[in-house]
Amino acid sequence: MPRRPPHRDQGLFPCEAEIARRLSQEPSEWAAKAIVLERDGLPRVDPLMGGRYWPSVQAYWNRRYGLSHVEAPALDGQENLDAL
């Protein structure tokens, strides 16, 4: 029985077709878009692992849409538990 290639749609280094799926893109169009986005900072395919590191891809999109810095709300004063 022939060995099947490893399942590449899960894990930290998904295949390009899976990345396209996760980003709601057509795999046939993703390759051209990825080239343009790499110029803007999209992580490149890691040559050793054979895929893009998914957490870095998510971080790229968070930065692109202004979600990279989460700030805690300012404190509104000291708590007074006796007021309850």
mmCIF file of the N, C-alpha and C atoms, coordinates in Angstrom:
data_MODEL
# 
_entry.id   MODEL 
# 
loop_
_atom_site.group_PDB 
_atom_site.id 
_atom_site.type_symbol 
_atom_site.label_atom_id 
_atom_site.label_alt_id 
_atom_site.label_comp_id 
_atom_site.label_asym_id 
_atom_site.label_entity_id 
_atom_site.label_seq_id 
_atom_site.pdbx_PDB_ins_code 
_atom_site.Cartn_x 
_atom_site.Cartn_y 
_atom_site.Cartn_z 
_atom_site.occupancy 
_atom_site.B_iso_or_equiv 
_atom_site.pdbx_formal_charge 
_atom_site.auth_seq_id 
_atom_site.auth_comp_id 
_atom_site.auth_asym_id 
_atom_site.auth_atom_id 
_atom_site.pdbx_PDB_model_num 
ATOM 1   N N  . MET A 1 1  ? 0.855   -1.181 0.000  1.00 0.00 ? 1  MET A N  1 
ATOM 2   C CA . MET A 1 1  ? 0.000   0.000  0.000  1.00 0.00 ? 1  MET A CA 1 
ATOM 3   C C  . MET A 1 1  ? 0.896   1.238  0.000  1.00 0.00 ? 1  MET A C  1 
ATOM 4   N N  . PRO A 1 2  ? 0.676   2.196  -0.942 1.00 0.00 ? 2  PRO A N  1 
ATOM 5   C CA . PRO A 1 2  ? 1.525   3.389  -0.987 1.00 0.00 ? 2  PRO A CA 1 
ATOM 6   C C  . PRO A 1 2  ? 1.294   4.300  0.214  1.00 0.00 ? 2  PRO A C  1 
ATOM 7   N N  . ARG A 1 3  ? 2.363   4.939  0.627  1.00 0.00 ? 3  ARG A N  1 
ATOM 8   C CA . ARG A 1 3  ? 2.259   5.871  1.756  1.00 0.00 ? 3  ARG A CA 1 
ATOM 9   C C  . ARG A 1 3  ? 1.627   7.163  1.281  1.00 0.00 ? 3  ARG A C  1 
ATOM 10  N N  . ARG A 1 4  ? 0.754   7.707  2.090  1.00 0.00 ? 4  ARG A N  1 
ATOM 11  C CA . ARG A 1 4  ? 0.121   8.985  1.778  1.00 0.00 ? 4  ARG A CA 1 
ATOM 12  C C  . ARG A 1 4  ? 0.998   10.115 2.291  1.00 0.00 ? 4  ARG A C  1 
ATOM 13  N N  . PRO A 1 5  ? 1.023   11.230 1.574  1.00 0.00 ? 5  PRO A N  1 
ATOM 14  C CA . PRO A 1 5  ? 1.798   12.373 2.086  1.00 0.00 ? 5  PRO A CA 1 
ATOM 15  C C  . PRO A 1 5  ? 1.184   12.866 3.385  1.00 0.00 ? 5  PRO A C  1 
ATOM 16  N N  . PRO A 1 6  ? 1.975   13.489 4.227  1.00 0.00 ? 6  PRO A N  1 
ATOM 17  C CA . PRO A 1 6  ? 1.432   13.986 5.495  1.00 0.00 ? 6  PRO A CA 1 
ATOM 18  C C  . PRO A 1 6  ? 0.303   14.987 5.257  1.00 0.00 ? 6  PRO A C  1 
ATOM 19  N N  . HIS A 1 7  ? -0.631  14.974 6.156  1.00 0.00 ? 7  HIS A N  1 
ATOM 20  C CA . HIS A 1 7  ? -1.782  15.875 6.100  1.00 0.00 ? 7  HIS A CA 1 
ATOM 21  C C  . HIS A 1 7  ? -1.290  17.295 6.337  1.00 0.00 ? 7  HIS A C  1 
ATOM 22  N N  . ARG A 1 8  ? -1.439  18.185 5.356  1.00 0.00 ? 8  ARG A N  1 
ATOM 23  C CA . ARG A 1 8  ? -0.840  19.506 5.424  1.00 0.00 ? 8  ARG A CA 1 
ATOM 24  C C  . ARG A 1 8  ? -1.843  20.626 5.644  1.00 0.00 ? 8  ARG A C  1 
ATOM 25  N N  . ASP A 1 9  ? -3.065  20.314 6.079  1.00 0.00 ? 9  ASP A N  1 
ATOM 26  C CA . ASP A 1 9  ? -4.006  21.416 6.279  1.00 0.00 ? 9  ASP A CA 1 
ATOM 27  C C  . ASP A 1 9  ? -4.168  21.769 7.753  1.00 0.00 ? 9  ASP A C  1 
ATOM 28  N N  . GLN A 1 10 ? -3.389  21.155 8.585  1.00 0.00 ? 10 GLN A N  1 
ATOM 29  C CA . GLN A 1 10 ? -3.399  21.477 10.010 1.00 0.00 ? 10 GLN A CA 1 
ATOM 30  C C  . GLN A 1 10 ? -1.972  21.799 10.430 1.00 0.00 ? 10 GLN A C  1 
ATOM 31  N N  . GLY A 1 11 ? -1.826  22.206 11.662 1.00 0.00 ? 11 GLY A N  1 
ATOM 32  C CA . GLY A 1 11 ? -0.484  22.435 12.173 1.00 0.00 ? 11 GLY A CA 1 
ATOM 33  C C  . GLY A 1 11 ? 0.024   23.849 11.935 1.00 0.00 ? 11 GLY A C  1 
ATOM 34  N N  . LEU A 1 12 ? 1.266   24.043 12.266 1.00 0.00 ? 12 LEU A N  1 
ATOM 35  C CA . LEU A 1 12 ? 1.872   25.367 12.236 1.00 0.00 ? 12 LEU A CA 1 
ATOM 36  C C  . LEU A 1 12 ? 2.382   25.781 10.861 1.00 0.00 ? 12 LEU A C  1 
ATOM 37  N N  . PHE A 1 13 ? 2.563   24.843 9.937  1.00 0.00 ? 13 PHE A N  1 
ATOM 38  C CA . PHE A 1 13 ? 3.080   25.135 8.607  1.00 0.00 ? 13 PHE A CA 1 
ATOM 39  C C  . PHE A 1 13 ? 2.145   24.546 7.551  1.00 0.00 ? 13 PHE A C  1 
ATOM 40  N N  . PRO A 1 14 ? 0.924   25.078 7.431  1.00 0.00 ? 14 PRO A N  1 
ATOM 41  C CA . PRO A 1 14 ? -0.016  24.524 6.454  1.00 0.00 ? 14 PRO A CA 1 
ATOM 42  C C  . PRO A 1 14 ? 0.442   24.787 5.022  1.00 0.00 ? 14 PRO A C  1 
ATOM 43  N N  . CYS A 1 15 ? -0.052  23.977 4.104  1.00 0.00 ? 15 CYS A N  1 
ATOM 44  C CA . CYS A 1 15 ? 0.264   24.174 2.690  1.00 0.00 ? 15 CYS A CA 1 
ATOM 45  C C  . CYS A 1 15 ? -0.409  25.453 2.181  1.00 0.00 ? 15 CYS A C  1 
ATOM 46  N N  . GLU A 1 16 ? 0.028   25.906 1.023  1.00 0.00 ? 16 GLU A N  1 
ATOM 47  C CA . GLU A 1 16 ? -0.497  27.148 0.461  1.00 0.00 ? 16 GLU A CA 1 
ATOM 48  C C  . GLU A 1 16 ? -1.993  27.057 0.168  1.00 0.00 ? 16 GLU A C  1 
ATOM 49  N N  . ALA A 1 17 ? -2.471  25.897 -0.255 1.00 0.00 ? 17 ALA A N  1 
ATOM 50  C CA . ALA A 1 17 ? -3.904  25.737 -0.514 1.00 0.00 ? 17 ALA A CA 1 
ATOM 51  C C  . ALA A 1 17 ? -4.700  25.916 0.771  1.00 0.00 ? 17 ALA A C  1 
ATOM 52  N N  . GLU A 1 18 ? -4.167  25.425 1.886  1.00 0.00 ? 18 GLU A N  1 
ATOM 53  C CA . GLU A 1 18 ? -4.859  25.572 3.171  1.00 0.00 ? 18 GLU A CA 1 
ATOM 54  C C  . GLU A 1 18 ? -4.817  27.021 3.642  1.00 0.00 ? 18 GLU A C  1 
ATOM 55  N N  . ILE A 1 19 ? -3.703  27.698 3.440  1.00 0.00 ? 19 ILE A N  1 
ATOM 56  C CA . ILE A 1 19 ? -3.634  29.113 3.805  1.00 0.00 ? 19 ILE A CA 1 
ATOM 57  C C  . ILE A 1 19 ? -4.651  29.901 2.992  1.00 0.00 ? 19 ILE A C  1 
ATOM 58  N N  . ALA A 1 20 ? -4.730  29.615 1.708  1.00 0.00 ? 20 ALA A N  1 
ATOM 59  C CA . ALA A 1 20 ? -5.728  30.283 0.862  1.00 0.00 ? 20 ALA A CA 1 
ATOM 60  C C  . ALA A 1 20 ? -7.128  30.028 1.413  1.00 0.00 ? 20 ALA A C  1 
ATOM 61  N N  . ARG A 1 21 ? -7.420  28.798 1.775  1.00 0.00 ? 21 ARG A N  1 
ATOM 62  C CA . ARG A 1 21 ? -8.738  28.463 2.317  1.00 0.00 ? 21 ARG A CA 1 
ATOM 63  C C  . ARG A 1 21 ? -9.013  29.236 3.596  1.00 0.00 ? 21 ARG A C  1 
ATOM 64  N N  . ARG A 1 22 ? -8.028  29.271 4.511  1.00 0.00 ? 22 ARG A N  1 
ATOM 65  C CA . ARG A 1 22 ? -8.207  29.973 5.782  1.00 0.00 ? 22 ARG A CA 1 
ATOM 66  C C  . ARG A 1 22 ? -8.433  31.466 5.578  1.00 0.00 ? 22 ARG A C  1 
ATOM 67  N N  . LEU A 1 23 ? -7.902  32.015 4.472  1.00 0.00 ? 23 LEU A N  1 
ATOM 68  C CA . LEU A 1 23 ? -8.045  33.440 4.190  1.00 0.00 ? 23 LEU A CA 1 
ATOM 69  C C  . LEU A 1 23 ? -9.185  33.718 3.211  1.00 0.00 ? 23 LEU A C  1 
ATOM 70  N N  . SER A 1 24 ? -10.012 32.715 2.945  1.00 0.00 ? 24 SER A N  1 
ATOM 71  C CA . SER A 1 24 ? -11.161 32.838 2.036  1.00 0.00 ? 24 SER A CA 1 
ATOM 72  C C  . SER A 1 24 ? -10.731 33.273 0.637  1.00 0.00 ? 24 SER A C  1 
ATOM 73  N N  . GLN A 1 25 ? -9.648  32.682 0.154  1.00 0.00 ? 25 GLN A N  1 
ATOM 74  C CA . GLN A 1 25 ? -9.118  32.988 -1.176 1.00 0.00 ? 25 GLN A CA 1 
ATOM 75  C C  . GLN A 1 25 ? -9.152  31.730 -2.038 1.00 0.00 ? 25 GLN A C  1 
ATOM 76  N N  . GLU A 1 26 ? -9.203  31.935 -3.339 1.00 0.00 ? 26 GLU A N  1 
ATOM 77  C CA . GLU A 1 26 ? -9.083  30.823 -4.272 1.00 0.00 ? 26 GLU A CA 1 
ATOM 78  C C  . GLU A 1 26 ? -7.616  30.421 -4.344 1.00 0.00 ? 26 GLU A C  1 
ATOM 79  N N  . PRO A 1 27 ? -7.317  29.139 -4.185 1.00 0.00 ? 27 PRO A N  1 
ATOM 80  C CA . PRO A 1 27 ? -5.910  28.723 -4.264 1.00 0.00 ? 27 PRO A CA 1 
ATOM 81  C C  . PRO A 1 27 ? -5.238  29.138 -5.572 1.00 0.00 ? 27 PRO A C  1 
ATOM 82  N N  . SER A 1 28 ? -5.983  29.144 -6.661 1.00 0.00 ? 28 SER A N  1 
ATOM 83  C CA . SER A 1 28 ? -5.394  29.525 -7.956 1.00 0.00 ? 28 SER A CA 1 
ATOM 84  C C  . SER A 1 28 ? -5.001  30.999 -7.994 1.00 0.00 ? 28 SER A C  1 
ATOM 85  N N  . GLU A 1 29 ? -5.628  31.837 -7.191 1.00 0.00 ? 29 GLU A N  1 
ATOM 86  C CA . GLU A 1 29 ? -5.322  33.264 -7.154 1.00 0.00 ? 29 GLU A CA 1 
ATOM 87  C C  . GLU A 1 29 ? -4.359  33.617 -6.020 1.00 0.00 ? 29 GLU A C  1 
ATOM 88  N N  . TRP A 1 30 ? -4.244  32.757 -5.030 1.00 0.00 ? 30 TRP A N  1 
ATOM 89  C CA . TRP A 1 30 ? -3.454  33.043 -3.848 1.00 0.00 ? 30 TRP A CA 1 
ATOM 90  C C  . TRP A 1 30 ? -1.973  33.251 -4.165 1.00 0.00 ? 30 TRP A C  1 
ATOM 91  N N  . ALA A 1 31 ? -1.413  32.462 -5.057 1.00 0.00 ? 31 ALA A N  1 
ATOM 92  C CA . ALA A 1 31 ? 0.023   32.559 -5.342 1.00 0.00 ? 31 ALA A CA 1 
ATOM 93  C C  . ALA A 1 31 ? 0.413   33.968 -5.777 1.00 0.00 ? 31 ALA A C  1 
ATOM 94  N N  . ALA A 1 32 ? -0.347  34.556 -6.672 1.00 0.00 ? 32 ALA A N  1 
ATOM 95  C CA . ALA A 1 32 ? -0.042  35.916 -7.139 1.00 0.00 ? 32 ALA A CA 1 
ATOM 96  C C  . ALA A 1 32 ? -0.237  36.937 -6.022 1.00 0.00 ? 32 ALA A C  1 
ATOM 97  N N  . LYS A 1 33 ? -1.289  36.770 -5.227 1.00 0.00 ? 33 LYS A N  1 
ATOM 98  C CA . LYS A 1 33 ? -1.531  37.695 -4.125 1.00 0.00 ? 33 LYS A CA 1 
ATOM 99  C C  . LYS A 1 33 ? -0.429  37.588 -3.080 1.00 0.00 ? 33 LYS A C  1 
ATOM 100 N N  . ALA A 1 34 ? 0.025   36.364 -2.813 1.00 0.00 ? 34 ALA A N  1 
ATOM 101 C CA . ALA A 1 34 ? 1.068   36.155 -1.807 1.00 0.00 ? 34 ALA A CA 1 
ATOM 102 C C  . ALA A 1 34 ? 2.354   36.871 -2.201 1.00 0.00 ? 34 ALA A C  1 
ATOM 103 N N  . ILE A 1 35 ? 2.692   36.879 -3.479 1.00 0.00 ? 35 ILE A N  1 
ATOM 104 C CA . ILE A 1 35 ? 3.911   37.572 -3.938 1.00 0.00 ? 35 ILE A CA 1 
ATOM 105 C C  . ILE A 1 35 ? 3.820   39.059 -3.609 1.00 0.00 ? 35 ILE A C  1 
ATOM 106 N N  . VAL A 1 36 ? 2.678   39.661 -3.891 1.00 0.00 ? 36 VAL A N  1 
ATOM 107 C CA . VAL A 1 36 ? 2.484   41.086 -3.598 1.00 0.00 ? 36 VAL A CA 1 
ATOM 108 C C  . VAL A 1 36 ? 2.513   41.326 -2.088 1.00 0.00 ? 36 VAL A C  1 
ATOM 109 N N  . LEU A 1 37 ? 1.836   40.475 -1.322 1.00 0.00 ? 37 LEU A N  1 
ATOM 110 C CA . LEU A 1 37 ? 1.759   40.651 0.128  1.00 0.00 ? 37 LEU A CA 1 
ATOM 111 C C  . LEU A 1 37 ? 3.106   40.421 0.811  1.00 0.00 ? 37 LEU A C  1 
ATOM 112 N N  . GLU A 1 38 ? 3.948   39.558 0.248  1.00 0.00 ? 38 GLU A N  1 
ATOM 113 C CA . GLU A 1 38 ? 5.286   39.348 0.818  1.00 0.00 ? 38 GLU A CA 1 
ATOM 114 C C  . GLU A 1 38 ? 6.100   40.635 0.791  1.00 0.00 ? 38 GLU A C  1 
ATOM 115 N N  . ARG A 1 39 ? 5.887   41.473 -0.210 1.00 0.00 ? 39 ARG A N  1 
ATOM 116 C CA . ARG A 1 39 ? 6.584   42.767 -0.282 1.00 0.00 ? 39 ARG A CA 1 
ATOM 117 C C  . ARG A 1 39 ? 6.150   43.682 0.859  1.00 0.00 ? 39 ARG A C  1 
ATOM 118 N N  . ASP A 1 40 ? 4.967   43.413 1.391  1.00 0.00 ? 40 ASP A N  1 
ATOM 119 C CA . ASP A 1 40 ? 4.413   44.216 2.492  1.00 0.00 ? 40 ASP A CA 1 
ATOM 120 C C  . ASP A 1 40 ? 4.671   43.580 3.855  1.00 0.00 ? 40 ASP A C  1 
ATOM 121 N N  . GLY A 1 41 ? 5.313   42.411 3.888  1.00 0.00 ? 41 GLY A N  1 
ATOM 122 C CA . GLY A 1 41 ? 5.651   41.802 5.161  1.00 0.00 ? 41 GLY A CA 1 
ATOM 123 C C  . GLY A 1 41 ? 5.028   40.451 5.447  1.00 0.00 ? 41 GLY A C  1 
ATOM 124 N N  . LEU A 1 42 ? 4.215   39.921 4.536  1.00 0.00 ? 42 LEU A N  1 
ATOM 125 C CA . LEU A 1 42 ? 3.682   38.568 4.743  1.00 0.00 ? 42 LEU A CA 1 
ATOM 126 C C  . LEU A 1 42 ? 4.856   37.606 4.870  1.00 0.00 ? 42 LEU A C  1 
ATOM 127 N N  . PRO A 1 43 ? 4.859   36.744 5.889  1.00 0.00 ? 43 PRO A N  1 
ATOM 128 C CA . PRO A 1 43 ? 5.976   35.803 6.038  1.00 0.00 ? 43 PRO A CA 1 
ATOM 129 C C  . PRO A 1 43 ? 6.135   34.914 4.802  1.00 0.00 ? 43 PRO A C  1 
ATOM 130 N N  . ARG A 1 44 ? 7.360   34.689 4.431  1.00 0.00 ? 44 ARG A N  1 
ATOM 131 C CA . ARG A 1 44 ? 7.664   33.827 3.286  1.00 0.00 ? 44 ARG A CA 1 
ATOM 132 C C  . ARG A 1 44 ? 7.580   32.360 3.704  1.00 0.00 ? 44 ARG A C  1 
ATOM 133 N N  . VAL A 1 45 ? 7.526   31.490 2.719  1.00 0.00 ? 45 VAL A N  1 
ATOM 134 C CA . VAL A 1 45 ? 7.547   30.044 2.971  1.00 0.00 ? 45 VAL A CA 1 
ATOM 135 C C  . VAL A 1 45 ? 8.908   29.687 3.551  1.00 0.00 ? 45 VAL A C  1 
ATOM 136 N N  . ASP A 1 46 ? 8.904   29.009 4.683  1.00 0.00 ? 46 ASP A N  1 
ATOM 137 C CA . ASP A 1 46 ? 10.145  28.564 5.307  1.00 0.00 ? 46 ASP A CA 1 
ATOM 138 C C  . ASP A 1 46 ? 10.695  27.409 4.472  1.00 0.00 ? 46 ASP A C  1 
ATOM 139 N N  . PRO A 1 47 ? 11.916  27.538 3.945  1.00 0.00 ? 47 PRO A N  1 
ATOM 140 C CA . PRO A 1 47 ? 12.438  26.494 3.062  1.00 0.00 ? 47 PRO A CA 1 
ATOM 141 C C  . PRO A 1 47 ? 12.631  25.144 3.759  1.00 0.00 ? 47 PRO A C  1 
ATOM 142 N N  . LEU A 1 48 ? 12.951  25.151 5.016  1.00 0.00 ? 48 LEU A N  1 
ATOM 143 C CA . LEU A 1 48 ? 13.149  23.900 5.733  1.00 0.00 ? 48 LEU A CA 1 
ATOM 144 C C  . LEU A 1 48 ? 11.825  23.210 6.033  1.00 0.00 ? 48 LEU A C  1 
ATOM 145 N N  . MET A 1 49 ? 10.831  23.987 6.445  1.00 0.00 ? 49 MET A N  1 
ATOM 146 C CA . MET A 1 49 ? 9.551   23.413 6.841  1.00 0.00 ? 49 MET A CA 1 
ATOM 147 C C  . MET A 1 49 ? 8.572   23.271 5.670  1.00 0.00 ? 49 MET A C  1 
ATOM 148 N N  . GLY A 1 50 ? 8.807   24.014 4.601  1.00 0.00 ? 50 GLY A N  1 
ATOM 149 C CA . GLY A 1 50 ? 7.964   23.888 3.426  1.00 0.00 ? 50 GLY A CA 1 
ATOM 150 C C  . GLY A 1 50 ? 6.618   24.579 3.522  1.00 0.00 ? 50 GLY A C  1 
ATOM 151 N N  . GLY A 1 51 ? 6.493   25.537 4.435  1.00 0.00 ? 51 GLY A N  1 
ATOM 152 C CA . GLY A 1 51 ? 5.237   26.268 4.569  1.00 0.00 ? 51 GLY A CA 1 
ATOM 153 C C  . GLY A 1 51 ? 5.465   27.565 5.318  1.00 0.00 ? 51 GLY A C  1 
ATOM 154 N N  . ARG A 1 52 ? 4.423   28.377 5.360  1.00 0.00 ? 52 ARG A N  1 
ATOM 155 C CA . ARG A 1 52 ? 4.471   29.628 6.119  1.00 0.00 ? 52 ARG A CA 1 
ATOM 156 C C  . ARG A 1 52 ? 4.081   29.318 7.567  1.00 0.00 ? 52 ARG A C  1 
ATOM 157 N N  . TYR A 1 53 ? 4.788   29.915 8.503  1.00 0.00 ? 53 TYR A N  1 
ATOM 158 C CA . TYR A 1 53 ? 4.483   29.716 9.921  1.00 0.00 ? 53 TYR A CA 1 
ATOM 159 C C  . TYR A 1 53 ? 3.158   30.423 10.208 1.00 0.00 ? 53 TYR A C  1 
ATOM 160 N N  . TRP A 1 54 ? 2.107   29.664 10.479 1.00 0.00 ? 54 TRP A N  1 
ATOM 161 C CA . TRP A 1 54 ? 0.758   30.203 10.590 1.00 0.00 ? 54 TRP A CA 1 
ATOM 162 C C  . TRP A 1 54 ? 0.614   31.311 11.637 1.00 0.00 ? 54 TRP A C  1 
ATOM 163 N N  . PRO A 1 55 ? 1.168   31.190 12.861 1.00 0.00 ? 55 PRO A N  1 
ATOM 164 C CA . PRO A 1 55 ? 1.038   32.308 13.802 1.00 0.00 ? 55 PRO A CA 1 
ATOM 165 C C  . PRO A 1 55 ? 1.620   33.613 13.259 1.00 0.00 ? 55 PRO A C  1 
ATOM 166 N N  . SER A 1 56 ? 2.681   33.530 12.461 1.00 0.00 ? 56 SER A N  1 
ATOM 167 C CA . SER A 1 56 ? 3.248   34.739 11.862 1.00 0.00 ? 56 SER A CA 1 
ATOM 168 C C  . SER A 1 56 ? 2.334   35.300 10.781 1.00 0.00 ? 56 SER A C  1 
ATOM 169 N N  . VAL A 1 57 ? 1.657   34.427 10.057 1.00 0.00 ? 57 VAL A N  1 
ATOM 170 C CA . VAL A 1 57 ? 0.696   34.884 9.051  1.00 0.00 ? 57 VAL A CA 1 
ATOM 171 C C  . VAL A 1 57 ? -0.448  35.628 9.743  1.00 0.00 ? 57 VAL A C  1 
ATOM 172 N N  . GLN A 1 58 ? -0.950  35.067 10.829 1.00 0.00 ? 58 GLN A N  1 
ATOM 173 C CA . GLN A 1 58 ? -2.010  35.736 11.591 1.00 0.00 ? 58 GLN A CA 1 
ATOM 174 C C  . GLN A 1 58 ? -1.527  37.071 12.137 1.00 0.00 ? 58 GLN A C  1 
ATOM 175 N N  . ALA A 1 59 ? -0.295  37.110 12.656 1.00 0.00 ? 59 ALA A N  1 
ATOM 176 C CA . ALA A 1 59 ? 0.255   38.358 13.191 1.00 0.00 ? 59 ALA A CA 1 
ATOM 177 C C  . ALA A 1 59 ? 0.378   39.407 12.088 1.00 0.00 ? 59 ALA A C  1 
ATOM 178 N N  . TYR A 1 60 ? 0.756   38.976 10.885 1.00 0.00 ? 60 TYR A N  1 
ATOM 179 C CA . TYR A 1 60 ? 0.836   39.908 9.758  1.00 0.00 ? 60 TYR A CA 1 
ATOM 180 C C  . TYR A 1 60 ? -0.521  40.558 9.522  1.00 0.00 ? 60 TYR A C  1 
ATOM 181 N N  . TRP A 1 61 ? -1.588  39.772 9.459  1.00 0.00 ? 61 TRP A N  1 
ATOM 182 C CA . TRP A 1 61 ? -2.919  40.335 9.196  1.00 0.00 ? 61 TRP A CA 1 
ATOM 183 C C  . TRP A 1 61 ? -3.381  41.201 10.360 1.00 0.00 ? 61 TRP A C  1 
ATOM 184 N N  . ASN A 1 62 ? -3.064  40.810 11.582 1.00 0.00 ? 62 ASN A N  1 
ATOM 185 C CA . ASN A 1 62 ? -3.428  41.654 12.731 1.00 0.00 ? 62 ASN A CA 1 
ATOM 186 C C  . ASN A 1 62 ? -2.742  43.010 12.656 1.00 0.00 ? 62 ASN A C  1 
ATOM 187 N N  . ARG A 1 63 ? -1.461  43.027 12.296 1.00 0.00 ? 63 ARG A N  1 
ATOM 188 C CA . ARG A 1 63 ? -0.750  44.303 12.135 1.00 0.00 ? 63 ARG A CA 1 
ATOM 189 C C  . ARG A 1 63 ? -1.345  45.111 10.992 1.00 0.00 ? 63 ARG A C  1 
ATOM 190 N N  . ARG A 1 64 ? -1.629  44.459 9.901  1.00 0.00 ? 64 ARG A N  1 
ATOM 191 C CA . ARG A 1 64 ? -2.162  45.153 8.718  1.00 0.00 ? 64 ARG A CA 1 
ATOM 192 C C  . ARG A 1 64 ? -3.491  45.847 9.020  1.00 0.00 ? 64 ARG A C  1 
ATOM 193 N N  . TYR A 1 65 ? -4.271  45.261 9.908  1.00 0.00 ? 65 TYR A N  1 
ATOM 194 C CA . TYR A 1 65 ? -5.575  45.835 10.237 1.00 0.00 ? 65 TYR A CA 1 
ATOM 195 C C  . TYR A 1 65 ? -5.610  46.498 11.614 1.00 0.00 ? 65 TYR A C  1 
ATOM 196 N N  . GLY A 1 66 ? -4.431  46.811 12.155 1.00 0.00 ? 66 GLY A N  1 
ATOM 197 C CA . GLY A 1 66 ? -4.349  47.605 13.374 1.00 0.00 ? 66 GLY A CA 1 
ATOM 198 C C  . GLY A 1 66 ? -4.715  46.879 14.646 1.00 0.00 ? 66 GLY A C  1 
ATOM 199 N N  . LEU A 1 67 ? -4.571  45.565 14.661 1.00 0.00 ? 67 LEU A N  1 
ATOM 200 C CA . LEU A 1 67 ? -4.921  44.801 15.856 1.00 0.00 ? 67 LEU A CA 1 
ATOM 201 C C  . LEU A 1 67 ? -3.708  44.250 16.589 1.00 0.00 ? 67 LEU A C  1 
ATOM 202 N N  . SER A 1 68 ? -2.536  44.761 16.291 1.00 0.00 ? 68 SER A N  1 
ATOM 203 C CA . SER A 1 68 ? -1.339  44.184 16.887 1.00 0.00 ? 68 SER A CA 1 
ATOM 204 C C  . SER A 1 68 ? -1.058  44.681 18.293 1.00 0.00 ? 68 SER A C  1 
ATOM 205 N N  . HIS A 1 69 ? -1.625  45.814 18.663 1.00 0.00 ? 69 HIS A N  1 
ATOM 206 C CA . HIS A 1 69 ? -1.375  46.352 19.992 1.00 0.00 ? 69 HIS A CA 1 
ATOM 207 C C  . HIS A 1 69 ? -2.679  46.375 20.773 1.00 0.00 ? 69 HIS A C  1 
ATOM 208 N N  . VAL A 1 70 ? -2.769  45.488 21.733 1.00 0.00 ? 70 VAL A N  1 
ATOM 209 C CA . VAL A 1 70 ? -3.940  45.453 22.588 1.00 0.00 ? 70 VAL A CA 1 
ATOM 210 C C  . VAL A 1 70 ? -3.577  46.167 23.877 1.00 0.00 ? 70 VAL A C  1 
ATOM 211 N N  . GLU A 1 71 ? -4.335  47.187 24.200 1.00 0.00 ? 71 GLU A N  1 
ATOM 212 C CA . GLU A 1 71 ? -4.045  47.964 25.400 1.00 0.00 ? 71 GLU A CA 1 
ATOM 213 C C  . GLU A 1 71 ? -5.094  47.682 26.466 1.00 0.00 ? 71 GLU A C  1 
ATOM 214 N N  . ALA A 1 72 ? -4.637  47.583 27.688 1.00 0.00 ? 72 ALA A N  1 
ATOM 215 C CA . ALA A 1 72 ? -5.560  47.403 28.812 1.00 0.00 ? 72 ALA A CA 1 
ATOM 216 C C  . ALA A 1 72 ? -6.260  48.728 29.079 1.00 0.00 ? 72 ALA A C  1 
ATOM 217 N N  . PRO A 1 73 ? -7.521  48.677 29.435 1.00 0.00 ? 73 PRO A N  1 
ATOM 218 C CA . PRO A 1 73 ? -8.213  49.936 29.728 1.00 0.00 ? 73 PRO A CA 1 
ATOM 219 C C  . PRO A 1 73 ? -7.597  50.622 30.951 1.00 0.00 ? 73 PRO A C  1 
ATOM 220 N N  . ALA A 1 74 ? -7.687  51.926 30.973 1.00 0.00 ? 74 ALA A N  1 
ATOM 221 C CA . ALA A 1 74 ? -7.155  52.692 32.101 1.00 0.00 ? 74 ALA A CA 1 
ATOM 222 C C  . ALA A 1 74 ? -7.975  52.398 33.353 1.00 0.00 ? 74 ALA A C  1 
ATOM 223 N N  . LEU A 1 75 ? -7.297  52.426 34.468 1.00 0.00 ? 75 LEU A N  1 
ATOM 224 C CA . LEU A 1 75 ? -7.996  52.217 35.740 1.00 0.00 ? 75 LEU A CA 1 
ATOM 225 C C  . LEU A 1 75 ? -8.895  53.415 36.014 1.00 0.00 ? 75 LEU A C  1 
ATOM 226 N N  . ASP A 1 76 ? -10.069 53.144 36.578 1.00 0.00 ? 76 ASP A N  1 
ATOM 227 C CA . ASP A 1 76 ? -10.998 54.239 36.821 1.00 0.00 ? 76 ASP A CA 1 
ATOM 228 C C  . ASP A 1 76 ? -11.020 54.661 38.304 1.00 0.00 ? 76 ASP A C  1 
ATOM 229 N N  . GLY A 1 77 ? -10.041 54.230 39.037 1.00 0.00 ? 77 GLY A N  1 
ATOM 230 C CA . GLY A 1 77 ? -9.974  54.611 40.444 1.00 0.00 ? 77 GLY A CA 1 
ATOM 231 C C  . GLY A 1 77 ? -9.804  53.388 41.328 1.00 0.00 ? 77 GLY A C  1 
ATOM 232 N N  . GLN A 1 78 ? -9.608  53.627 42.596 1.00 0.00 ? 78 GLN A N  1 
ATOM 233 C CA . GLN A 1 78 ? -9.396  52.542 43.541 1.00 0.00 ? 78 GLN A CA 1 
ATOM 234 C C  . GLN A 1 78 ? -10.741 51.891 43.879 1.00 0.00 ? 78 GLN A C  1 
ATOM 235 N N  . GLU A 1 79 ? -10.721 50.588 44.042 1.00 0.00 ? 79 GLU A N  1 
ATOM 236 C CA . GLU A 1 79 ? -11.956 49.861 44.370 1.00 0.00 ? 79 GLU A CA 1 
ATOM 237 C C  . GLU A 1 79 ? -12.351 50.142 45.825 1.00 0.00 ? 79 GLU A C  1 
ATOM 238 N N  . ASN A 1 80 ? -13.654 50.301 46.039 1.00 0.00 ? 80 ASN A N  1 
ATOM 239 C CA . ASN A 1 80 ? -14.185 50.469 47.373 1.00 0.00 ? 80 ASN A CA 1 
ATOM 240 C C  . ASN A 1 80 ? -15.234 49.396 47.588 1.00 0.00 ? 80 ASN A C  1 
ATOM 241 N N  . LEU A 1 81 ? -14.792 48.288 48.180 1.00 0.00 ? 81 LEU A N  1 
ATOM 242 C CA . LEU A 1 81 ? -15.697 47.148 48.364 1.00 0.00 ? 81 LEU A CA 1 
ATOM 243 C C  . LEU A 1 81 ? -16.728 47.434 49.466 1.00 0.00 ? 81 LEU A C  1 
ATOM 244 N N  . ASP A 1 82 ? -16.508 48.422 50.326 1.00 0.00 ? 82 ASP A N  1 
ATOM 245 C CA . ASP A 1 82 ? -17.483 48.765 51.350 1.00 0.00 ? 82 ASP A CA 1 
ATOM 246 C C  . ASP A 1 82 ? -18.717 49.454 50.752 1.00 0.00 ? 82 ASP A C  1 
ATOM 247 N N  . ALA A 1 83 ? -18.595 49.908 49.535 1.00 0.00 ? 83 ALA A N  1 
ATOM 248 C CA . ALA A 1 83 ? -19.715 50.600 48.886 1.00 0.00 ? 83 ALA A CA 1 
ATOM 249 C C  . ALA A 1 83 ? -20.805 49.617 48.450 1.00 0.00 ? 83 ALA A C  1 
ATOM 250 N N  . LEU A 1 84 ? -20.510 48.363 48.444 1.00 0.00 ? 84 LEU A N  1 
ATOM 251 C CA . LEU A 1 84 ? -21.495 47.368 47.984 1.00 0.00 ? 84 LEU A CA 1 
ATOM 252 C C  . LEU A 1 84 ? -22.520 47.107 49.002 1.00 0.00 ? 84 LEU A C  1 
# 
